[in-house]
Each structure stands twice: as structure tokens, then as C-alpha cells.
Amino acid sequence: MKRIRTTRDSARRELFARLELRYRAGEYEEVEAAARALAAAPRSARRKRPLSGWQARTLATGVAVAHGRGAEVLGELETLIAELEPVNAEVHVLRLVVRNNRTAVLVGLERYGEAETEALGVLREITRLAHVTPLWKLELSALENLAGALCGQGRFEEAEEIARGNLPRAEEPSLAPLHATLVRSLNGQGRYEEALSEARGRTPHRSRKDSGRLDLVTAEALHGLGRRDEAEDVARRALADCEHHLHPAHPRIREARVLLARVTGSEPGA
């Protein structure tokens, strides 16, 4: 029986590893559909805590958030958080992943105070679990969400400190968001020349989830410097990139439209 369970666990890990790779490749719709099918699959009545089902639901909701449908799945995230009793380290980590995804949604909904509180809570729990399992990737994601929440509250110096302090140890998928957040924090302080230099000093990471991200903060810097035509070109490119790769409800599309309207002096969406 133990050998059968071990084999099943190994197969489960391999399956989710493959889905994670497809997720990182930007196959959002396909991965979410596969994850939801796994979550809906019948399970043994003897299994009180269906770990594979929770993993599948965590993946499905995480993909939806990355796609831009965070508001749509916010209730589902909150239900999942309530169901995930941290009875062991594995379930505890899953719960933290879901909480971190919820934080990202709150930032996108401009509920910055709530997002800050949740991000700080996730970071505290990560510290408590650090002796059990390495969670530096989740920690970097939570820090990026925290910095985003701080930017939303106009606390740009604090956001800069977080982004700049963690960039040296970051790698994808956290590197691009942290870098863009650093540029955004510099823009927020009116340090546009420095922001533009920082934005153009790195090669953009071309993943689907980062569509338009760096162009947006670059356009903001150009606009701050009074280089209107360049700012408009980059803002239009950011909007086209977002509309092509992300869900129509993605907060970044709204952000790109608002910025373009500000640069051109028109109404958003005009």
C-alpha cells in the first residue's frame, strides 16, 4: 500500500510540474482547464483532505489571476483559504500561495491597504516556515505585491527600498515585476531620468504575464520628462501588447488606457 501511495504521489508531482511549465509558457486557458478538470475528478471517500484537489484549485485560480481575471476568482480564492487548514507544511505552503494570489488581486483592485496587510501576513508566515522548506520564490512574489501596494498608497520610497534591495537575488518569474516596480517607484518620486535609465538598462523579459509591464513605466518616465511623442508611442505599444496577450479584464489594460489618455490629453479608451 505504501508503494502504491508513493507511486501516486510521484505521478501527481510530475503532472503538476508539467502544468507549471505550461503555465510559465503562457498557456493560461489550457492550464486552467486542465487544473479544473483535475479538481473535479472523483476521489476516494477515505481521503479526508484531497491534497491533489487543493493543488489543482490553487493552480487554476493562480492562472486566472495571472491572466487578469482576479476579480472574477476573488471569492473562490477566499473560500480556498478558509478550506486549507495548515495541518502540515505542504498544505500550509499551498495556503500561503493562495493568500499571495489574493494579495495580487487586491493590488489590481486598488485595495492597497488590505493588500499591504495581507502581504505582510504572508511574509510573516514564510519566515516561520523557512526552517522547514525553501520559500524564497514565494517570498519574492509577496515582496513584489507589498511594493505594489506601497506604490498605490504613494509610499514610493518604501517601495523602492524593497525592490532595489531584493533585485540582486531575484530571478524569473519575480525579476521582471520587481524591476518594473523599481522604475515605478522612481517615477513616483519624480526621478524620471533615473527611472528611464533603469528601465532601458535591462532587457525586457518576454513572458505573457509581463506583457506591457516595462513599457508602461517607461512611458511614464518619458511623459515625466516631457517627451510626449515618445511617451505616446511606448504607451500605445504597451496597450497593444496587453490587449493581445492578456484577458480584457486585466488591470494593466485599464492602467495602459489611463496613461495613454493622460499622455495624449484625451478620454480613456478614445
N, C-alpha and C positions, 0 to 999 in steps of 0.2 A: 504493500500500500504506500509506503514511504517513497519507493522508487517511482511509482505512478505519479504521486503528487509532485515529486521533483521534476519529472519529465514534463508535466503540465505547466509547472511554474517556468521552466526553461523556454517552452514553446510560447508561453504568454509574453515573456520578456522579449523574445525575438520578434514577435508580432508587433508589439508596441514600439520597439526600436525601429522597425521598418516604417511604421506610420509616422514616427517622429521625423525620420529622414524626409519623407514625402511632405510633411508639414513645413520643414525648413526650406524645401524646394518650392514652396508656394502653392502646393496642390490643396488649397483650403477646402473647396467644396467636396472633393473626393475623400479627403481625410475625415472631414466631419461626418459625411455619410457613412463611412466605414466604422468610425468610432460609435456612432449612434446605433448602428446595427449590432455591434458587439455589446453595447449596453443593454439592448433589448433582448438579447439571446437568453433562452431559458437556462436556469441554473439549478443545481442540486438543492433540494429543500433542506438538506443538512447544513448548508453553508449560511451561517447567520450574517456574516459580513462579506459580501461579494466584492472582494478586492478588485478583480478584473473589471467588474461593472463600474465601480467607482473610478478606476483608472480611465476607462473609456469615456465616462461622462466628463471627467476632468479634461481630457484631451479634446473632446467635442466642443466644450464651452470655451476652452482656451483658443481653439482655432477660430471660433466665432468672434471672439474679442479681437484677435489679430486681423481678421477680415474686415472688421469695422461694425459688427452687429452687437456691440457690447450692451447697448441699452436694451436690446431685444432679449438677451440672456441674463440680465442682471438678477431677475427673480430666481432663475434656475441656479445661478451661482450661489445666491444666499441660501437656497434650500439645500444645496450640496454641502455648504459649510456647516449647516446645522446637523446634517446626517453623518458627517465624517467625525466620529468620535476618535480622538487620538489615542487609541488603545496600544499602539506600538509605533516605532519610529517611521515605518513605511507609510502608515495612514496619516501620521502627523505631518509628514512632508507633503503628502497629497493635499491636505487641508491648507497648508501654507501656500502651495501653488495656486489653489482656487482663490484664497484670500488676496494673493498678489494680483491675480487676474481681475478680481473685483476692484482693487485699487486703481488699476489701469482704466477701468470703465468709469470710475468716479472722476478721474482726471479728465477724461474725454467729455464727461457731462458737466464739467466745470464746477464740480462739488469738491473744491480744493481742500477745505478744512477737514472734511470727512476722509478724503484721500490721504492727507498727511497723517491723520490719526491711525488709519489702517496700515499704512506703510511702516510707521514706527512700531506698531504692534507686531507686524510680520518680522521686522528686523530683530526685535527682542527675542522672539521665538527661535529664529535662526541661530542666535547666539547661544541659546540654551541647548540646541541640538548639535552644535558644532563638534562636540566630542564624540558624537555617535556616527555622523555621516557628513561628508563634504557637501556644502551647500553654497559654494561661492558664486555659482552662476545665478542661483535664485536670489542671493544677496545683492548682486549687481543689478538685477532686474528691479528688485524692491527699492534700491537706492535711486535708480533712474526714475521710478514712479514718484519717489519722495521729492526729487529735484524738480520734476514736472509740477507737482503740487505747490512747491515753493514759488516757482516762476509764476504760476497762476495767481498767487497772492501778492505778487510784486516783491518777493524776497529774493531778489536776483543774486545778491552777494552770497547768501547761504547756498543757493543752487549751484553757483559757480564753484564754491568750495567742495561740494560733493562731487560734481562732475570732474573737475580738474584733479581732485585727489584720488579718484578711482580709475581714471582713464589708463594709467600705466599698467594696471593689471587686468584690464578688460580685453575681451576678445568677442567675436560674434557669438551669439546674437545681440550682446549688450553694447558692443563698441559703437556702432552707428548711432543708437539712441542717445548714449551718453555724450558723444561728440556733438550731436545736434543740440542737445540741452546746454552744453557749454557755450556754444555760439549764441543760443537764445538768451542765456543769462548775460552775456556781454552786450547783446543788443539792448536788453532791458536796462542796462546801466549807461546806455548812450556811448559805449565804447565801440563804435561801428567799424573803424579801421581795424582794430584788433579782431573784431568778430569776423570781418571779411577775410583777413589773413588766415585766421584759424579755419574758416570754412573751406578755403581754397588750398589749405596746406595738407589736406588728406584726400585720398582717392575715395569717392563715394562707394559704399557697399551696395551692390545692385541686387538686393533681395526684394521680394514682393512687399513684405511688411514695411520696408523702409521707403517705399515709393513717395517721392516728393518731399521727404523729410528734410534733407540737406538743402535742397533748392529753396524751400520756404524760408529758412533762417538766413540763407544767402541773400534772397530778395529783400528781406527785412533790413539787412545791413546796407545794401545798396540804396534802398529808399532813405535810410537814415543819413546817408552821405549825399543825398540829393541827386543821385544818378538815376533819374526817373526811367529813362528808356531801358537801361539795362535791368533795372528792378522789374519793370513790366514784363520784359522778355523771360526772365527767370521765373517770375510768379506764374506766368501763363504755362511755362513748361512744367512747373510743379503741379498745377491744376490738371493738366492733361495727363501727366503721369499717374496722379491719384485716381482720376476718373477711369483710367484704363485698367488699373491693377487692383483697385480696392472697391469694396461694396459702396453703393451710393450713400449709405448712412454713415460712412466713416467720418469721424470728427475732423480729420485732416482735410477732407474736401471742403467742408464749411470754412475751415481756417484759411485755406488757399483762396477761396472766393472772397472772403472778407479782406484779406491782404491785397488781392488784385484790385478790389473796389477802392481801397484806400490809396493805392498807388496811382490809379487812373482817375480818381475823383468821381467814380460812377457808383451806382447802386449795386450791392452784391448780386451776382447772377446775371447782370446786364451784359 
